[in-house]
């Protein structure tokens, strides 16, 4: 599970989307990374689960951070602001969404990309790869080394 909710600014235009709610992101992450994502709202609200949140995050981080670090090593990426580290507070959030209607109403701003699409995320990942911030996975288990410019 990777958290990719960081502001990304290309050389020309910031990526601003009108609706970036979880339900619009999930199909994109599934298709882009070939991963399964599920929400367990009733389970998250239980006191038992809340008491185990730190333990669960520790297990998730143990499994993902070692793989991520190996990918970075193979790609020869020494520094990147991207991390799959998962804080237990992230799991406690009920909904993560950006409502972009206020900026439209108050400023007259019009979105060039009003809804998330997989192509926008692919463009962002290609930009990260080009800048040497994300490993270029060319096939299962095969990672391209960063091309230094």
N, C-alpha and C positions, 0 to 999 in steps of 0.2 A: 504494500500500500504506500503510495507516494503522495505527499502533500505538494501540490503544484499550484497553490493559491497565492502566488507572489505577483506583484505588479511587474509586468513585462513591458518595456518600452523599446520599440524598434528604433532604428536610426531616424525615422520620420514621424510616426504616429503612435500614440499610446493605444493599447488594446482596451477599449471600453465597451462593455456589453451591457445591454439594458437589463437582462435577466440572467443572473448567474446562481440560481437556486440549485440545491442538490439534485432535484429530480431532472434538471436539464443537463447536469454534468455527468451523472451516472452512466447513461448510454454511451457518451463520448469516451469516458475512461475505460469502459468495458471493451469498446471497439479498438481504441488506440493501444492499450496495454495488454489486451487479452486476459483480463482479470475479472473475477467475480466479486461483486460488491453487494452487500446486504445490509439492511437496517433492522435493528433489533430494538425498537423503541420500548416495548413493554419490558424487555429484559434490562435495558439500561436504567429504567426507573426503579428497579428493585433495589432494596437496601443491600442485599447480598452482593449484587453485581457491583454496586458503587464501592463496596469495601474491597473488591478484588480488582478495581480499575488500574491501580498502579502496577499490580502484579501482571495483569494482562498486557499493559503497555510495555512492560519490561520484556516479556516474552516476544511480543511483536518486534520490538526494537532489536533484540538479540538476533532474531532470524533475518530481518531486513537490512540492518546496518552492515553486517558482515558481507552480505551479497553486494550491496551498494558499494562498499569500499573496495571489494575485489573488482567490480566493474570499473571503478575510477582508476584503480591501479593498472588494469589492462589497457585502458584508454590513455594512460599517462596524463590524467587530469590531476593536478596537484591542489588546485583551489577551485571551489564552486560554492555559490550561495544556496544551492539546492540540497535538501536533505530529506531522507525518508523518516527521520526521527519523529515519533508520535508521542506527544504529551498527553497525559490522561485528561487534561482539561479539554482537549479537542474532541474527545469522545463524549464528553458531557454536554456539548452543545446540541440543542434540539434541531435547529435549522440554521443553515448558513446561506444567506441570500443577499443580493444587492438589488435594491429597488431603485432603478434609474429614472423614475418618473419625475422626481422633484427637480433634478437638474434640467429636464426638458421644460417643465412648467415655469421654473424661475428664470431661466436664461435663454430659452428658445433653442437650446442645443438639440441637434438631431443626430441620432446614432447612425454611423455607417455600417455597423455590424450589430443590429439590435438583438439578435438571438445567437447563442453559442452553436457552433457547428464544428464537426470533427476537423474540417480543413483549417480552422483558426488555430486549433490546438496543435495540429501537425506543423503549421507554419511557425508557431512558437517553439516547438521542439527542434525544428530544423535551425532556427536562429540560435538556440542554446548550443546545439551541436557545432554549428559554424563558429561560435565564440569560444568553444572549448569548455563549456560548462556542464555538458550532458554527454554521457558516453554514446557513441554511435554503434548501436547493436545492429549488426548486419545480418546475423542469423543466430539461431539458438546457440548460446555458448560462444559466439564469435563477436568480438568487439574491435572496432576499427580504432587505431591510435589516432590521437588528435593531430591534425595537420597544422603545424605552427606556421604562421604567416610572418 
